[in-house]
Amino acid sequence: MTVPAAPAHPQLPQSLLDELSQLLGNRFSTSASVREHHGSDISALDPMPPDGVAYANSLDDIVAISTACYRHDVPMIAYGSGTSLEGWLQASHGGISIDVSGMDQIVQIRVDDMDVTVQPG
């Protein structure tokens, strides 16, 4: 059985690339190696890299990145540790991978009910 190729998708708008570059500086990348890393997981599926990778360090970053992608109608793929077994990291429709691995802080510890709130990374 032949597996069909992923459908072609439009390139990212230059205005989105400019906006994310201005917003994030060197925390936004379109390099092939970074994209390949973020489009691969531990599944048996072939990599499908995103068109760009945005590294979020705060909730404000996530809101700004999401707002820009929404405004340009560009898909977003959340990226934490890259251990998906089901192919969730594959950018089958292109888009921006939002890497939250840098968001690794403990937000709140509630000893009384043995509960901890942490950031997604």
Long-range contacts (C-beta under 8 A, 24 or more apart in sequence): 6-48, 6-92, 7-92, 7-93, 9-93, 9-94, 10-94, 11-51, 12-51, 12-52, 12-72, 12-74, 12-94, 12-96, 13-72, 13-74, 15-72, 16-68, 16-69, 16-72, 16-74, 17-52, 19-68, 20-52, 20-54, 20-65, 20-68, 20-96, 23-61, 23-64, 23-65, 23-68, 24-54, 24-55, 24-61, 24-65, 27-54, 27-55, 27-56, 27-57, 28-52, 28-53, 28-54, 28-55, 29-53, 29-55, 35-97, 37-82, 38-77, 38-79, 38-82, 38-89, 38-97, 38-99, 39-89, 39-90, 39-91, 39-97, 40-82, 40-89, 41-82, 41-83, 41-84, 41-85, 41-87, 41-88, 41-89, 41-90, 42-82, 42-83, 42-84, 42-85, 43-84, 43-85, 43-86, 43-87, 45-87, 45-90, 47-90, 48-90, 48-91, 48-92, 49-91, 50-77, 50-91, 50-94, 50-95, 50-96, 50-97, 51-91, 51-94, 51-95, 51-96, 52-96, 52-97, 53-79, 53-96, 53-97, 53-99, 54-96, 54-97, 54-98, 54-99, 55-99, 55-101, 55-102, 56-98, 56-99, 56-100, 56-102, 56-103, 57-102, 57-103, 58-103, 62-98, 62-100, 65-96, 65-98, 66-98, 69-95, 69-96, 78-120, 80-120, 80-121
